[in-house]
Amino acid sequence: MTEEKSRPELKVADLVSAEGEALSALSFRTRVAVLWVAVAVALSTSMLLSVFAPGAVEEMLAGELEGEALTDAAGFGLALTVIIPVVMAAVTLLIRDRMNRYVNLIIGLAYGLVGSFIAAGEILGGHFDGHILMTVVACVLGFLIVALGLIGLRKSTDRSSLHT
């Protein structure tokens, strides 16, 4: 007898069994967590690129940011804009599957919609630069998170209807 007979053979069909559902949930979590990190990077880059706009540094030194007073609350709001996606990346890896998909769907939709309104307002106002481009990238990533959540919810609904 050879040792090769004692080793179990791995087949693709084995990945589509009950273990495949766990693999699918892990795959969803990993993909969405990476997308949330990408959203945080895109928004951070957007904020950094906004400093390079003509007159932006002078405006900040005068205590303003895009025409608004630069206060602690404004700084806190900007920080939250980046902190939330970082927290979502961690939460995505930690909470249960169905709740995970709903939370990501809701927060992803919020980021996608808010980003769309900000970008549309700037573009319609005749202003488009790297700062706006990165906002659009973050917006698209937010909608991609929503799409993954919807696909996952649909698959879980399809699986549950097969069992009834």
C-alpha positions in Angstrom: 0.0 0.0 0.0 1.1 3.5 -0.8 0.7 6.6 1.3 -1.3 8.3 -1.5 -4.4 6.2 -0.8 -4.6 7.4 2.8 -4.8 11.0 1.8 -8.3 12.3 1.1 -8.9 13.7 -2.3 -10.1 17.3 -2.5 -12.9 17.9 -5.0 -14.5 21.1 -6.1 -17.9 19.6 -5.2 -16.7 19.5 -1.5 -16.5 23.3 -1.5 -20.2 23.7 -2.5 -21.5 21.7 0.5 -22.4 23.0 3.9 -18.8 24.0 4.3 -19.2 26.0 1.2 -21.8 28.2 2.9 -19.2 29.0 5.6 -16.7 29.7 2.9 -19.2 32.0 1.2 -19.8 34.0 4.4 -16.1 34.3 5.0 -15.5 35.4 1.4 -18.3 38.0 1.7 -16.8 39.3 4.9 -13.3 39.5 3.5 -14.4 41.3 0.3 -16.6 43.8 2.1 -13.9 44.5 4.8 -11.4 45.2 2.0 -13.9 47.5 0.3 -14.4 49.4 3.5 -10.7 49.9 3.9 -10.6 51.1 0.2 -13.4 53.6 1.0 -11.4 54.9 4.0 -8.3 55.3 1.8 -10.3 57.0 -1.0 -11.8 59.5 1.5 -8.5 60.2 3.1 -6.9 60.8 -0.3 -9.8 63.1 -1.2 -9.2 65.1 1.9 -5.5 65.3 1.2 -6.0 66.3 -2.4 -8.4 69.1 -1.3 -5.4 70.8 0.3 -3.8 71.1 -3.1 -6.7 73.2 -4.6 -5.7 76.7 -5.3 -6.2 78.9 -2.2 -7.1 76.0 0.1 -4.1 76.4 2.4 -4.7 80.1 2.7 -8.4 79.4 3.4 -7.4 76.9 6.2 -5.0 79.4 7.7 -7.8 81.9 7.8 -9.9 79.4 9.8 -12.2 78.2 7.0 -12.7 75.0 5.1 -14.7 75.2 1.8 -16.4 78.4 3.0 -17.4 77.0 6.5 -15.7 77.9 9.8 -13.0 75.4 10.7 -14.1 74.4 14.2 -13.4 71.4 16.4 -16.8 70.0 15.3 -15.9 70.3 11.6 -12.6 68.4 12.4 -14.6 65.8 14.3 -17.0 65.4 11.4 -14.1 65.0 8.9 -12.5 62.4 11.2 -15.8 60.5 11.5 -16.0 60.4 7.7 -12.8 58.2 7.7 -13.3 56.4 11.1 -16.7 55.0 10.1 -15.4 52.9 7.2 -12.5 51.7 9.3 -14.9 50.6 12.0 -17.1 49.0 9.4 -14.2 46.9 8.2 -13.7 45.5 11.7 -17.5 45.1 12.3 -17.8 43.2 9.1 -15.4 40.6 10.3 -17.0 40.3 13.7 -20.8 40.2 13.5 -23.2 37.5 12.4 -23.8 36.9 8.7 -27.4 38.1 8.1 -27.0 41.2 10.4 -23.7 41.8 8.7 -25.3 42.1 5.3 -28.0 44.5 6.5 -25.6 46.8 8.4 -23.2 46.9 5.4 -26.2 47.5 3.1 -27.5 50.4 5.1 -24.1 52.1 5.8 -22.8 51.4 2.3 -26.0 53.0 0.9 -25.5 56.1 3.1 -21.9 56.5 1.9 -22.9 56.0 -1.7 -25.8 58.4 -1.6 -24.0 61.2 0.3 -21.0 60.8 -1.9 -23.2 61.1 -5.0 -24.8 64.3 -3.8 -21.5 65.9 -2.9 -19.8 64.9 -6.2 -22.9 65.9 -8.3 -23.0 69.3 -6.6 -19.4 70.0 -7.2 -19.4 68.7 -10.8 -22.6 70.7 -11.6 -20.9 73.7 -10.1 -18.1 73.3 -12.7 -15.6 72.0 -10.2 -13.8 68.7 -10.9 -10.4 67.7 -9.7 -8.6 64.8 -7.9 -10.5 65.6 -4.7 -13.9 65.0 -6.4 -12.6 62.0 -8.3 -11.6 60.3 -5.1 -15.1 61.1 -3.6 -16.6 59.5 -6.7 -14.4 56.4 -6.2 -15.5 56.2 -2.5 -19.2 56.6 -3.7 -18.8 53.7 -6.2 -17.2 51.5 -3.6 -20.1 52.2 -1.2 -22.6 51.1 -3.9 -20.5 48.0 -4.6 -20.8 47.1 -0.9 -24.6 47.5 -1.2 -24.6 45.3 -4.2 -22.6 42.5 -2.4 -25.0 42.8 0.5 -28.1 42.5 -1.7 -26.6 39.5 -3.6 -25.9 37.8 -0.3 -29.3 38.5 1.1 -30.9 37.1 -2.0 -28.8 34.0 -1.9 -29.6 33.4 1.8 -33.4 33.9 1.0 -33.1 31.4 -1.9 -31.4 28.9 0.3 -34.0 29.2 3.1 -36.9 28.8 0.6 -35.3 25.6 -0.6 -35.4 24.2 2.9 -39.1 24.9 3.4 
